[in-house]
């Protein structure tokens, strides 16, 4: 049985509500494009003022249609679209595509209109509103008014696109067509009153004609739904390439903790994409380039690249950029070097990389043989062939040589077209050879062709401690936060809660050694900022320090504290920050980084979304620049990394157990002691949902 999404890609009948008899107008394009691109099903234009459009009889209303259409394209403005959607639903239409804008993107009134539109649809599915539509180029089904469809020679291939922007969809289609990149299915979800980006990704994952999925994302409505769709793509062996707009931190919400300030929105999306196995396109160009590379299914088994060139400068450019992204451009092995030398009539093995065949490289037979030799080497995982200016005169020679070389191996083989030659780029891409006009892009796509690691099993979460069931709302004071952390196995330095200078002195005498005095207040998150922390005190100083602190806080107009914390001062160890923060869209994130008062300035941190998976915590440690210090640097003793990993997993467990009740939680600093000595939480912050 066909689903509504099946209807979107394979309808037998299409109604066009608001169709125009003028193919030059937006309202006239859908009928024109359906006919031009070979749709063989029924096309039913609806326009009460016209008898026929493009040779098809025209209907006055939806009710006049001979049957319920599988799909309808609604070209009416926002004032009339709702009524049309209601009529289509009553007729039994399976899916309506609403192009009109003026809905959720247009403020509160627009949001009300969008809700009314969704209500009018009833059980009928909606694509849009504010969409440019959908198209299946492999079948000639174009349910769109995009002007990019004016080109009748659009290459067909395995790249399917899901975009939340209609304009971006058209841009990708036109740019890709000009470069010879073949597309399969494309759709824009617009405002996502119903169908969203995850619905499209999940459908593409199960689509036999799709080999790579490209997604343009402005935001994610349901992170769980997106995870499920990305998982389906991964299980199907179809790379998911995502370009997420909004990379600046200007949209990050204000947060109480350092973790909240450091875990901005874009970093959260980075973590999500990494965890679901999606490739993040760093530039808009990558959203075309990466799928163009990956659609051929050739993958790097390692990171070793050979560059074959007949123009030295271009080869060096590619090699340099490969090195910048962490790819290796190794010396060519002796056996392959001797083969290359024989091709050029030289005695000494050619082991330099890039491999410069100079003027002999313009001979197709030599270029083909050299390409085959490099691809056959067990010491090379991928090859870049530089197409120089000599190819401008006879582009077919360069294309034929590279094609012949590629046929001999399943390793990645790409072309860097050094001169400005769009026609050569298109020739190569249409022939299945990924070709690029920038050396940086060559490096980026080869790096992306290294398979991502397998997604590990979810980390097991323990049962909830009793303390987790009876907690106040809002910010906790540090003593309350410490109790909560300790319930999950995250222990702090020994401490006492006191109210008076006399109690503070007695507690300090009991603890002995150096003392830290802190104010306990649910209203003060950053105690150091208001003079609410004193460190390095000896016991006899603590009482007077409390009195001074009490006066200082009062002078600042701050609320009376709940008490004070007298704590044994932690010495030695390495300061880290470990925290949780709730992103309003993506859920709880866990952050680990270099800590202390300069945590935000250090900028050395890494993120994951909950739930964690096996190995995530240790990988987070390995991603930090300070990992060398943790492991022991220049003869200094190693720190207890195993205990730090356990701490990360314990905090993740706390986040899972508390769920939506938790807004933020942070330990800063978390002291990582010498190997085998564990970790100590020296500060504790928790904010629960009000």
C-alpha positions in Angstrom: 0.0 0.0 0.0 1.3 3.4 -1.0 2.0 6.0 1.7 1.4 9.7 1.2 5.2 10.1 0.7 5.1 7.4 -1.9 2.5 9.5 -3.7 4.8 12.5 -3.6 7.4 10.7 -5.6 5.1 8.5 -7.7 1.7 10.0 -8.2 -0.7 8.8 -10.9 -2.7 12.1 -10.8 -1.7 15.6 -10.0 -4.1 18.5 -9.4 -2.8 22.1 -9.9 -5.0 24.5 -7.9 -4.7 28.0 -9.3 -3.0 27.0 -12.5 -2.3 29.7 -15.1 -2.6 29.4 -18.8 0.6 31.5 -19.1 3.6 29.2 -18.8 5.8 32.2 -18.1 4.0 32.9 -14.8 4.7 31.0 -11.6 1.1 29.6 -11.8 1.8 28.3 -15.2 5.0 26.5 -14.5 3.9 23.3 -12.7 1.7 22.1 -15.6 4.4 23.1 -18.1 7.2 21.4 -16.2 5.2 18.2 -15.7 4.6 17.9 -19.4 8.1 18.9 -20.4 9.8 16.5 -18.0 7.7 13.5 -19.1 5.0 12.9 -16.5 2.7 10.3 -17.9 -0.1 10.4 -15.3 -3.2 12.6 -15.2 -2.7 16.4 -14.9 -5.8 18.3 -13.7 -5.5 22.1 -13.8 -8.0 24.0 -11.7 -8.9 27.5 -12.8 -12.6 28.7 -13.1 -11.7 31.3 -15.8 -10.0 29.0 -18.3 -11.4 26.0 -20.3 -8.0 24.3 -20.9 -4.3 24.7 -20.1 -1.6 23.1 -22.2 -4.2 20.9 -23.9 -5.6 19.6 -20.7 -9.2 20.3 -19.7 -9.4 22.8 -16.8 -11.7 22.4 -13.8 -13.6 25.2 -12.0 -13.2 23.8 -8.5 -11.7 20.9 -6.6 -15.1 19.3 -6.3 -15.3 19.1 -10.1 -12.3 16.8 -10.4 -13.1 13.4 -11.8 -11.5 11.7 -8.8 -9.4 12.4 -5.7 -5.9 13.4 -6.9 -2.9 11.6 -5.4 -1.1 15.0 -5.0 -2.2 18.6 -5.4 0.0 21.7 -5.9 -1.7 24.7 -4.3 -0.6 27.9 -6.1 -3.1 30.3 -4.4 -2.1 33.1 -2.0 -2.4 32.9 1.7 -5.9 34.3 1.7 -7.3 31.4 -0.4 -5.0 28.5 0.3 -6.7 27.3 3.5 -10.1 26.9 1.7 -8.3 25.0 -1.2 -6.6 22.6 1.3 -9.9 21.9 3.1 -11.6 21.2 -0.3 -8.7 18.8 -1.3 -9.0 17.0 2.0 -12.7 16.6 1.6 -12.1 15.2 -2.0 -9.8 12.5 -0.6 -6.4 13.9 -1.8 -3.5 12.2 -0.2 -1.0 15.1 -0.1 -1.1 18.8 -0.8 1.9 21.0 -1.6 1.3 24.6 -0.5 3.6 27.2 -2.0 2.3 30.3 -0.4 4.2 32.3 2.2 2.9 34.4 5.0 2.5 31.7 7.6 4.8 30.7 10.5 7.6 32.9 9.2 5.3 36.0 9.4 4.8 36.5 13.1 2.0 35.5 15.5 -0.8 36.1 12.9 1.1 33.9 10.4 1.5 31.2 13.0 -2.3 31.2 13.6 -2.8 30.9 9.9 -0.4 28.0 9.7 -2.2 26.2 12.5 -5.5 26.7 10.7 -4.0 25.4 7.5 -2.9 22.2 9.2 -6.3 21.8 10.8 -7.9 22.2 7.4 -5.8 19.4 6.0 -7.2 16.9 8.5 -5.7 13.5 7.7 -4.3 14.7 4.4 -0.5 15.3 4.6 1.0 18.7 3.8 4.3 19.7 2.3 5.0 23.4 3.2 3.6 26.0 3.3 6.3 28.3 1.9 7.8 25.5 -0.1 9.0 25.3 -3.7 7.7 21.8 -4.0 9.3 18.4 -4.9 10.7 16.6 -7.9 11.9 13.2 -8.9 14.2 13.7 -11.8 14.7 10.0 -12.4 11.0 9.6 -13.2 10.3 13.0 -14.6 7.9 13.9 -11.8 8.3 17.6 -11.0 5.8 19.0 -8.5 7.3 22.4 -8.4 7.4 26.0 -9.8 11.2 26.4 -9.4 12.7 28.2 -12.3 15.7 25.9 -12.1 13.5 23.4 -14.0 13.7 25.5 -17.1 16.9 23.5 -18.0 15.8 20.4 -19.9 19.2 18.8 -19.6 19.4 18.3 -15.9 21.8 15.4 -15.1 20.2 12.4 -13.3 22.1 10.7 -10.5 22.0 9.4 -7.0 22.0 12.6 -4.9 18.7 13.3 -3.2 18.2 16.7 -1.5 16.1 17.7 1.5 15.9 21.4 2.2 14.0 23.6 4.5 14.5 26.4 2.0 12.9 26.4 -1.5 15.3 29.0 -2.8 18.3 26.9 -1.7 16.8 23.9 -3.5 16.7 25.7 -6.7 20.2 27.0 -6.2 21.6 23.5 -5.6 19.7 22.1 -8.6 21.0 24.8 -11.0 24.6 24.8 -9.7 24.7 21.1 -9.7 23.3 20.8 -13.2 25.9 23.3 -14.5 28.7 21.1 -13.0 27.3 17.8 -14.3 26.3 16.5 -10.8 23.3 14.2 -11.1 20.3 14.4 -8.8 17.6 11.9 -8.0 14.9 13.5 -5.7 14.7 17.0 -4.3 12.1 18.6 -2.0 11.8 21.6 0.2 9.8 21.4 3.5 9.4 25.1 4.0 7.6 25.9 7.3 7.0 22.2 8.1 3.4 22.5 9.1 3.4 18.7 8.7 6.1 16.9 6.8 9.6 17.8 8.0 13.2 17.3 7.0 13.5 14.1 9.0 10.5 12.6 7.0 12.4 13.2 3.7 15.7 11.9 5.0 14.0 8.7 6.2 12.3 8.2 2.9 15.5 8.7 1.0 17.2 6.2 3.2 14.8 3.5 1.9 14.8 4.8 -1.7 16.7 2.5 -4.1 17.6 5.2 -6.5 19.2 7.4 -3.8 22.9 6.9 -2.9 23.7 10.1 -1.0 21.5 12.4 1.0 22.1 16.2 1.1 20.2 18.3 3.7 20.0 22.0 4.1 18.8 22.7 7.7 17.7 25.8 9.5 16.5 24.0 12.6 15.3 20.6 13.8 11.7 20.2 15.1 12.3 16.8 16.7 15.8 15.6 17.6 14.6 12.1 18.2 12.9 12.0 14.8 16.1 13.3 13.2 18.2 10.7 15.0 15.9 8.0 13.8 16.1 9.2 10.2 19.9 9.6 10.3 20.1 6.1 11.7 18.1 4.8 8.9 20.4 6.5 6.3 23.5 5.1 8.1 22.0 1.6 8.2 21.2 1.8 4.5 24.8 2.8 3.8 23.8 6.2 2.4 26.0 9.1 3.6 24.1 12.0 5.0 25.7 15.4 4.3 24.2 18.3 6.3 24.6 22.1 5.9 23.3 23.8 9.0 22.7 27.6 8.6 23.2 29.8 11.6 26.8 29.1 12.7 27.2 32.3 14.8 26.6 32.2 18.5 24.3 35.2 18.5 21.3 33.0 18.9 22.7 31.1 21.9 20.5 31.7 25.0 21.8 33.2 28.2 22.9 30.6 30.6 23.8 30.5 34.3 26.8 28.2 34.0 30.0 28.4 32.2 28.8 25.2 30.4 25.8 27.1 29.1 28.0 29.9 27.7 30.4 27.4 26.2 27.9 25.0 24.7 26.4 27.3 22.1 23.7 26.3 19.6 26.1 25.7 16.7 28.4 23.5 18.8 25.3 21.5 19.9 24.4 20.8 16.3 28.0 19.8 15.6 27.7 17.3 18.4 24.4 16.0 17.1 25.7 15.5 13.6 28.8 13.8 14.8 26.9 11.4 17.0 24.4 10.3 14.3 27.2 9.8 11.7 26.2 12.8 9.5 28.9 14.7 7.7 28.6 18.4 8.3 29.3 20.6 5.3 31.4 23.5 6.5 30.6 25.7 3.5 27.6 25.9 1.2 29.8 24.6 -1.6 30.5 21.5 0.4 26.8 20.7 0.2 27.3 19.9 -3.5 30.9 18.8 -3.4 30.7 16.1 -0.7 27.7 14.4 -2.2 29.4 14.5 -5.7 32.3 12.7 -4.1 30.3 10.2 -2.1 27.7 9.2 -4.7 30.3 7.1 -6.5 30.7 4.8 -3.4 34.5 4.8 -3.6 36.0 5.1 -0.1 39.4 5.7 1.3 40.8 2.8 3.3 43.4 5.1 4.9 44.5 8.7 4.6 47.3 8.4 2.0 46.9 10.4 -1.2 48.9 10.6 -4.4 48.8 13.6 -6.6 49.5 13.2 -10.4 50.2 16.3 -12.3 51.7 17.7 -15.4 51.9 21.2 -13.9 54.0 21.4 -10.7 52.4 24.4 -9.1 48.8 22.9 -9.2 50.1 19.6 -7.8 51.8 21.4 -4.9 48.5 23.3 -4.1 46.6 20.1 -3.8 49.3 18.4 -1.7 49.5 21.3 0.6 45.7 21.4 1.2 45.6 17.7 1.8 48.2 18.1 4.5 46.1 20.9 6.0 43.2 18.6 6.6 45.3 15.7 8.0 45.7 13.7 4.9 49.1 12.2 4.2 50.9 12.8 0.8 53.6 10.1 1.3 56.7 9.3 -0.8 55.8 6.9 -3.5 56.9 3.3 -2.8 59.9 2.0 -4.8 57.9 -0.5 -6.9 55.4 2.0 -8.1 58.2 4.6 -8.5 60.0 2.2 -10.9 56.8 1.7 -12.9 56.4 5.4 -13.2 60.0 5.9 -14.3 59.6 3.3 -17.0 56.7 5.1 -18.4 58.8 8.2 -18.9 62.0 6.4 -19.9 63.9 7.4 -16.8 66.3 5.3 -14.8 65.8 6.5 -11.3 62.5 5.5 -9.5 60.0 8.4 -9.4 59.2 8.5 -5.7 58.4 12.2 -5.2 54.8 13.0 -4.4 53.2 15.0 -6.2 54.1 12.9 -9.2 55.0 15.4 -11.9 55.0 13.9 -15.4 55.7 17.3 -16.9 55.2 17.6 -20.6 54.8 13.9 -21.1 51.6 14.1 -19.1 49.7 15.5 -22.1 50.0 12.1 -23.7 46.8 10.2 -22.8 48.5 6.8 -22.7 51.1 8.0 -20.2 48.6 9.7 -18.0 46.3 6.6 -18.0 49.2 4.3 -17.2 50.5 6.5 -14.4 47.0 6.8 -12.9 46.6 3.0 -13.0 50.0 2.5 -11.4 49.2 4.9 -8.5 45.8 3.3 -7.9 47.4 -0.1 -7.9 49.9 0.8 -5.1 49.2 -0.8 -1.7 50.7 2.4 -0.2 48.1 4.8 -1.7 44.4 5.1 -0.7 43.3 7.7 -3.2 44.5 9.7 -6.2 44.1 13.3 -7.4 44.8 13.9 -11.1 45.5 17.5 -12.0 43.9 18.5 -15.3 46.1 21.3 -16.6 45.6 24.0 -19.3 46.6 21.7 -22.1 43.2 20.0 -21.7 41.5 23.1 -22.9 42.2 22.3 -26.5 41.2 18.6 -26.2 39.1 18.0 -23.1 38.1 14.6 -24.3 41.7 13.4 -24.1 41.9 14.3 -20.4 38.5 12.8 -19.6 39.2 9.6 -21.5 42.6 9.1 -19.7 41.1 9.6 -16.3 38.1 7.4 -17.1 40.4 4.6 -18.3 42.5 4.8 -15.1 39.4 4.8 -12.9 38.1 1.6 -14.5 41.1 -0.3 -13.1 40.4 0.3 -9.4 37.7 0.9 -6.9 39.8 3.5 -5.0 38.8 7.1 -4.9 40.0 9.0 -8.0 39.2 12.6 -8.4 40.2 15.4 -10.8 41.4 18.9 -9.9 40.6 21.1 -13.0 43.2 23.8 -12.6 42.2 26.2 -15.4 38.8 27.8 -15.5 37.0 25.1 -17.5 33.4 24.5 -16.5 32.8 22.3 -19.5 35.6 19.9 -18.4 34.2 19.8 -14.9 30.8 18.9 -16.3 32.2 16.3 -18.6 34.1 14.5 -15.8 31.2 14.7 -13.3 28.7 13.4 -15.8 31.1 10.5 -16.5 31.2 9.6 -12.8 34.6 11.1 -12.1 34.3 13.7 -9.2 35.9 16.8 -10.5 36.5 20.1 -8.6 37.8 23.6 -9.3 39.6 24.3 -6.0 42.5 22.5 -4.4 40.9 23.0 -1.0 37.8 21.1 -2.1 39.9 18.2 -3.3 41.3 17.8 0.2 37.9 18.2 1.8 36.2 15.5 -0.3 39.0 13.0 0.1 38.9 13.5 3.8 35.1 12.9 3.7 35.7 9.7 1.8 37.3 8.1 4.8 34.5 6.0 6.4 33.3 7.3 9.7 33.6 5.0 12.8 30.7 2.7 13.7 28.1 4.1 16.1 28.6 2.3 19.4 25.9 0.9 21.6 24.1 3.3 24.1 25.7 3.7 27.5 23.8 1.8 30.2 22.1 4.0 32.7 21.7 3.0 36.3 18.7 3.4 38.6 17.7 6.7 40.1 18.9 7.4 43.7 16.3 8.4 46.2 17.5 12.0 46.4 16.5 12.5 42.7 12.9 12.2 43.4 12.5 15.0 45.9 14.2 18.1 44.7 13.3 21.8 44.8 12.9 23.8 41.7 15.2 26.6 40.4 18.8 27.0 41.4 20.2 24.9 44.2 22.8 26.2 46.6 26.2 24.5 46.5 25.5 22.2 49.5 22.2 20.9 47.8 24.0 20.6 44.5 26.9 18.6 46.1 24.4 16.2 47.7 22.8 15.6 44.3 26.1 15.0 42.6 27.3 12.7 45.4 24.1 10.6 44.9 25.4 9.8 41.4 28.9 9.1 42.6 30.5 12.5 42.0 32.2 13.3 45.3 33.5 16.7 46.4 36.1 17.8 49.0 35.2 17.3 52.6 33.1 20.2 53.8 30.7 21.5 56.5 27.6 23.7 56.3 27.7 26.5 58.8 25.7 29.6 59.8 27.9 31.6 62.2 31.5 32.7 62.5 31.9 30.4 65.5 30.5 27.4 63.7 32.8 28.2 60.8 35.9 28.3 63.0 35.0 25.0 64.6 34.4 23.3 61.3 37.7 24.7 60.0 39.6 23.3 63.1 37.9 20.0 62.5 39.0 19.8 58.8 42.5 21.2 59.3 44.9 22.4 56.7 44.0 25.1 54.1 40.4 26.1 54.0 38.0 27.4 51.4 35.0 29.5 52.5 32.0 29.9 50.2 28.6 31.6 50.5 25.6 29.3 50.1 22.9 31.0 48.1 20.4 29.8 45.5 20.5 33.4 44.1 24.2 33.5 43.5 25.5 31.3 40.7 29.0 32.7 40.3 30.1 33.2 43.8 33.6 34.5 42.9 32.1 37.5 41.0 30.5 38.9 44.2 33.3 38.1 46.6 31.5 34.9 47.8 34.6 32.7 47.8 37.8 32.9 50.0 40.6 30.4 49.4 43.8 29.5 51.2 42.5 30.3 54.7 44.0 28.8 57.8 41.4 27.7 60.4 41.8 30.7 62.8 41.0 33.1 59.9 37.8 31.5 58.8 35.4 33.1 61.4 36.6 36.7 60.6 36.5 35.9 56.8 32.8 34.9 57.2 32.0 38.1 59.0 33.7 40.2 56.2 31.9 38.2 53.5 28.5 38.7 55.2 29.0 42.4 55.3 30.2 42.6 51.7 27.3 40.7 50.3 24.8 42.8 52.3 26.5 46.0 51.0 25.9 44.8 47.4 22.2 44.4 48.2 22.2 40.6 47.8 19.7 38.4 49.5 20.6 36.8 52.8 22.4 33.5 52.1 21.2 30.1 53.4 24.5 29.7 55.1 28.2 29.1 54.3 30.3 26.2 53.2 33.6 25.5 54.9 35.6 23.2 52.6 39.0 21.5 52.7 41.1 23.0 50.0 42.1 20.7 47.2 45.7 20.9 46.2 47.4 19.3 43.2 45.5 17.8 40.3 44.4 19.3 37.0 41.4 21.6 36.8 38.6 20.5 34.4 35.1 21.6 33.8 32.3 19.1 33.5 28.7 20.2 32.9 25.3 19.6 31.5 23.1 22.1 29.7 19.7 21.9 28.2 19.3 23.1 24.6 15.6 24.0 24.0 15.6 22.1 20.7 18.2 19.4 21.1 17.9 18.4 24.7 20.7 17.8 27.3 24.3 18.2 26.2 27.3 17.2 28.3 30.5 19.3 28.1 34.0 18.4 29.2 36.9 20.9 29.0 39.8 22.6 30.6 38.4 24.2 33.7 38.9 26.8 36.4 38.1 30.5 36.4 39.3 30.8 32.8 37.2 27.9 31.5 35.5 30.1 28.8 38.7 31.8 27.8 40.6 28.5 27.4 38.2 27.4 24.6 39.3 23.8 25.0 36.2 21.7 25.4 34.1 19.1 23.6 30.4 18.2 23.6 28.0 15.3 23.2 24.2 15.1 23.3 22.6 12.7 25.7 22.3 9.8 25.6 26.0 8.9 25.5 27.2 5.8 23.8 29.9 3.4 24.8 33.3 5.0 24.4 32.0 8.5 24.1 33.4 9.7 27.4 36.9 8.5 26.7 36.7 10.0 23.2 35.8 13.3 24.7 38.9 13.2 26.8 41.0 12.4 23.7 39.5 15.3 21.7 40.9 17.9 24.2 44.1 19.8 23.7 45.0 19.2 27.4 44.9 15.4 26.9 48.7 15.4 26.7 48.9 17.1 30.1 46.4 14.6 31.5 48.5 11.7 30.2 51.7 13.2 31.7 53.8 15.7 29.8 57.6 16.0 29.8 58.2 13.6 32.6 55.3 14.8 34.9 53.0 12.1 36.4 49.9 11.1 34.6 46.5 12.0 35.9 43.6 9.7 36.6 42.0 9.6 33.2 39.9 6.5 34.1 38.3 8.4 37.0 37.6 11.3 34.7 35.9 9.1 32.2 33.8 7.6 35.0 32.9 11.1 36.1 31.7 12.0 32.6 29.6 8.9 32.5 28.2 9.5 36.0 27.1 13.0 35.1 25.5 11.7 31.9 23.6 9.2 34.1 22.4 12.0 36.3 21.2 13.9 33.2 19.3 10.8 31.9 17.7 10.1 35.2 16.6 13.7 35.9 15.6 14.2 32.3 13.4 17.3 31.7 13.7 18.3 35.3 17.3 19.4 34.8 18.2 22.7 33.1 21.9 23.0 34.0 24.5 21.3 36.1 28.2 22.0 36.5 31.3 21.0 38.4 34.0 23.7 37.9 36.7 22.9 38.8 36.7 19.2 38.8 40.2 18.3 40.0 41.7 15.2 38.3 44.3 13.8 40.7 47.3 11.6 40.0 46.8 8.3 38.4 44.8 6.0 40.7 43.8 8.9 43.0 40.4 9.7 41.4 38.7 13.1 40.9 37.3 15.7 43.4 34.5 18.1 42.7 35.5 21.4 44.1 32.4 23.4 43.1 28.8 22.4 42.3 26.1 24.2 40.4 22.6 22.8 39.6 19.6 24.5 38.1 16.3 22.6 38.0 13.2 23.4 36.0 10.9 25.9 37.7 
